[in-house]
Amino acid sequence: MSTTVETASSAVIVAIDGPSGTGKSSTSKAVAAKLGLSYLDTGAQYRAITWWMLDNGIDVTSPAEIATAAAKPVIVSGTDPTRPTITVDGRDASGPIRTQEVTSKVSAVSAVPEVRTIITELQRSIAAGAEGGIVVEGRDIGTTVLPDADLKIFLTASPEARAARRSGEVKGSDLAATREALIQRDAADSGRKTSPLAKADDAVEVDTTELTLQQVIECVVTLVEERRTAA
């Protein structure tokens, strides 16, 4: 199975990885919009398949049941960074995939190898079809999905900073509980056997703890422009 994605020579494929709360989504969307690139939130795809499993009565504590059902849902991701969309079997999933129930189950579902194989192939096909280039964000993009990406960036931040950002996104959330949930999610994603959360050897690490979102965006835009110039 080839992992090489071919695009137009002037296009650039940017992989942005990192744990939750580092600013991946906001940064990736802004950078793609600013540079005229397509955008793909791979985490949304894993959330979408998790939502479908829950909605269809699949036992998400059973890897065997998850594996059997993995190929059934049809997931379609829109790649416009100004209004990214995602549907499952033609149904808008952008709202339902952000529920706490999906958040609490997505690590278990995404750890099943059959799920990762199907979603990874979907991600590669989307990247290959992005004629003008694309920013792809997730947890295993630079290491597994697009190992030949033109530029790989790994965003990090302290657990405290990440928890504060996440708590700010969710009304009424408890900071300590949010921090603990993030740490547990990190452990699950970093410890899974198939495509764990990891920094690629050739990735540029950007610590966002002390940076504003705008500073992170400017940093990544500069890195992309430098890569384009060097190409």
QUIRA-V517242 format. One record per residue. N is the residue number from 1. RES is the residue in one letter. SS is DSSP state (H for helix, E for strand, - for the rest). PSI is psi as a letter, one per 30 degrees, with the letter a starting at -180 (none if undefined). Layout:
n=N res=RES ss=SS psi=PSI
n=N res=RES ss=SS psi=PSI
This chain:
n=1 res=M ss=- psi=k
n=2 res=S ss=- psi=k
n=3 res=T ss=- psi=g
n=4 res=T ss=- psi=k
n=5 res=V ss=- psi=k
n=6 res=E ss=- psi=k
n=7 res=T ss=- psi=l
n=8 res=A ss=- psi=k
n=9 res=S ss=- psi=f
n=10 res=S ss=- psi=f
n=11 res=A ss=- psi=l
n=12 res=V ss=- psi=k
n=13 res=I ss=E psi=k
n=14 res=V ss=E psi=k
n=15 res=A ss=E psi=k
n=16 res=I ss=E psi=j
n=17 res=D ss=E psi=l
n=18 res=G ss=E psi=l
n=19 res=P ss=- psi=l
n=20 res=S ss=- psi=k
n=21 res=G ss=- psi=g
n=22 res=T ss=- psi=f
n=23 res=G ss=- psi=g
n=24 res=K ss=H psi=e
n=25 res=S ss=H psi=e
n=26 res=S ss=H psi=e
n=27 res=T ss=H psi=e
n=28 res=S ss=H psi=e
n=29 res=K ss=H psi=e
n=30 res=A ss=H psi=e
n=31 res=V ss=H psi=e
n=32 res=A ss=H psi=e
n=33 res=A ss=H psi=e
n=34 res=K ss=H psi=e
n=35 res=L ss=H psi=g
n=36 res=G ss=- psi=h
n=37 res=L ss=- psi=l
n=38 res=S ss=E psi=l
n=39 res=Y ss=E psi=k
n=40 res=L ss=E psi=k
n=41 res=D ss=E psi=j
n=42 res=T ss=H psi=f
n=43 res=G ss=H psi=e
n=44 res=A ss=H psi=e
n=45 res=Q ss=H psi=e
n=46 res=Y ss=H psi=e
n=47 res=R ss=H psi=e
n=48 res=A ss=H psi=e
n=49 res=I ss=H psi=e
n=50 res=T ss=H psi=e
n=51 res=W ss=H psi=e
n=52 res=W ss=H psi=e
n=53 res=M ss=H psi=e
n=54 res=L ss=H psi=e
n=55 res=D ss=H psi=f
n=56 res=N ss=- psi=g
n=57 res=G ss=- psi=g
n=58 res=I ss=- psi=k
n=59 res=D ss=- psi=j
n=60 res=V ss=- psi=g
n=61 res=T ss=- psi=f
n=62 res=S ss=- psi=j
n=63 res=P ss=H psi=e
n=64 res=A ss=H psi=e
n=65 res=E ss=H psi=e
n=66 res=I ss=H psi=e
n=67 res=A ss=H psi=e
n=68 res=T ss=H psi=e
n=69 res=A ss=H psi=f
n=70 res=A ss=- psi=e
n=71 res=A ss=- psi=f
n=72 res=K ss=- psi=e
n=73 res=P ss=- psi=k
n=74 res=V ss=- psi=j
n=75 res=I ss=E psi=k
n=76 res=V ss=E psi=k
n=77 res=S ss=E psi=k
n=78 res=G ss=- psi=k
n=79 res=T ss=- psi=g
n=80 res=D ss=- psi=j
n=81 res=P ss=- psi=f
n=82 res=T ss=- psi=f
n=83 res=R ss=- psi=i
n=84 res=P ss=- psi=k
n=85 res=T ss=- psi=l
n=86 res=I ss=E psi=k
n=87 res=T ss=E psi=l
n=88 res=V ss=E psi=j
n=89 res=D ss=- psi=h
n=90 res=G ss=- psi=f
n=91 res=R ss=E psi=k
n=92 res=D ss=E psi=k
n=93 res=A ss=- psi=g
n=94 res=S ss=- psi=e
n=95 res=G ss=- psi=e
n=96 res=P ss=H psi=e
n=97 res=I ss=H psi=f
n=98 res=R ss=H psi=g
n=99 res=T ss=- psi=l
n=100 res=Q ss=H psi=e
n=101 res=E ss=H psi=e
n=102 res=V ss=H psi=e
n=103 res=T ss=H psi=e
n=104 res=S ss=H psi=f
n=105 res=K ss=H psi=f
n=106 res=V ss=H psi=e
n=107 res=S ss=H psi=e
n=108 res=A ss=H psi=e
n=109 res=V ss=H psi=e
n=110 res=S ss=H psi=f
n=111 res=A ss=- psi=f
n=112 res=V ss=- psi=k
n=113 res=P ss=H psi=e
n=114 res=E ss=H psi=e
n=115 res=V ss=H psi=e
n=116 res=R ss=H psi=e
n=117 res=T ss=H psi=e
n=118 res=I ss=H psi=e
n=119 res=I ss=H psi=e
n=120 res=T ss=H psi=e
n=121 res=E ss=H psi=e
n=122 res=L ss=H psi=e
n=123 res=Q ss=H psi=e
n=124 res=R ss=H psi=e
n=125 res=S ss=H psi=e
n=126 res=I ss=H psi=e
n=127 res=A ss=H psi=e
n=128 res=A ss=H psi=f
n=129 res=G ss=H psi=f
n=130 res=A ss=- psi=j
n=131 res=E ss=- psi=e
n=132 res=G ss=- psi=g
n=133 res=G ss=- psi=l
n=134 res=I ss=E psi=k
n=135 res=V ss=E psi=k
n=136 res=V ss=E psi=k
n=137 res=E ss=E psi=k
n=138 res=G ss=E psi=b
n=139 res=R ss=- psi=f
n=140 res=D ss=- psi=g
n=141 res=I ss=H psi=e
n=142 res=G ss=H psi=f
n=143 res=T ss=H psi=e
n=144 res=T ss=H psi=e
n=145 res=V ss=H psi=e
n=146 res=L ss=- psi=i
n=147 res=P ss=- psi=f
n=148 res=D ss=- psi=g
n=149 res=A ss=- psi=k
n=150 res=D ss=- psi=e
n=151 res=L ss=E psi=k
n=152 res=K ss=E psi=k
n=153 res=I ss=E psi=k
n=154 res=F ss=E psi=j
n=155 res=L ss=E psi=k
n=156 res=T ss=E psi=l
n=157 res=A ss=- psi=l
n=158 res=S ss=- psi=l
n=159 res=P ss=H psi=e
n=160 res=E ss=H psi=e
n=161 res=A ss=H psi=e
n=162 res=R ss=H psi=e
n=163 res=A ss=H psi=e
n=164 res=A ss=H psi=e
n=165 res=R ss=H psi=e
n=166 res=R ss=H psi=e
n=167 res=S ss=H psi=e
n=168 res=G ss=H psi=f
n=169 res=E ss=H psi=f
n=170 res=V ss=- psi=j
n=171 res=K ss=- psi=k
n=172 res=G ss=- psi=g
n=173 res=S ss=- psi=l
n=174 res=D ss=- psi=k
n=175 res=L ss=H psi=e
n=176 res=A ss=H psi=e
n=177 res=A ss=H psi=e
n=178 res=T ss=H psi=e
n=179 res=R ss=H psi=e
n=180 res=E ss=H psi=e
n=181 res=A ss=H psi=e
n=182 res=L ss=H psi=e
n=183 res=I ss=H psi=e
n=184 res=Q ss=H psi=e
n=185 res=R ss=H psi=e
n=186 res=D ss=H psi=e
n=187 res=A ss=H psi=e
n=188 res=A ss=H psi=e
n=189 res=D ss=H psi=e
n=190 res=S ss=H psi=f
n=191 res=G ss=H psi=f
n=192 res=R ss=- psi=l
n=193 res=K ss=- psi=e
n=194 res=T ss=- psi=j
n=195 res=S ss=- psi=i
n=196 res=P ss=- psi=l
n=197 res=L ss=- psi=j
n=198 res=A ss=- psi=l
n=199 res=K ss=- psi=k
n=200 res=A ss=- psi=k
n=201 res=D ss=- psi=e
n=202 res=D ss=- psi=g
n=203 res=A ss=- psi=k
n=204 res=V ss=E psi=k
n=205 res=E ss=E psi=k
n=206 res=V ss=E psi=j
n=207 res=D ss=E psi=j
n=208 res=T ss=- psi=g
n=209 res=T ss=- psi=e
n=210 res=E ss=- psi=g
n=211 res=L ss=- psi=k
n=212 res=T ss=- psi=l
n=213 res=L ss=H psi=e
n=214 res=Q ss=H psi=e
n=215 res=Q ss=H psi=e
n=216 res=V ss=H psi=e
n=217 res=I ss=H psi=e
n=218 res=E ss=H psi=e
n=219 res=C ss=H psi=e
n=220 res=V ss=H psi=e
n=221 res=V ss=H psi=e
n=222 res=T ss=H psi=e
n=223 res=L ss=H psi=e
n=224 res=V ss=H psi=e
n=225 res=E ss=H psi=e
n=226 res=E ss=H psi=e
n=227 res=R ss=H psi=e
n=228 res=R ss=H psi=e
n=229 res=T ss=H psi=e
n=230 res=A ss=H psi=f
n=231 res=A ss=- psi=none
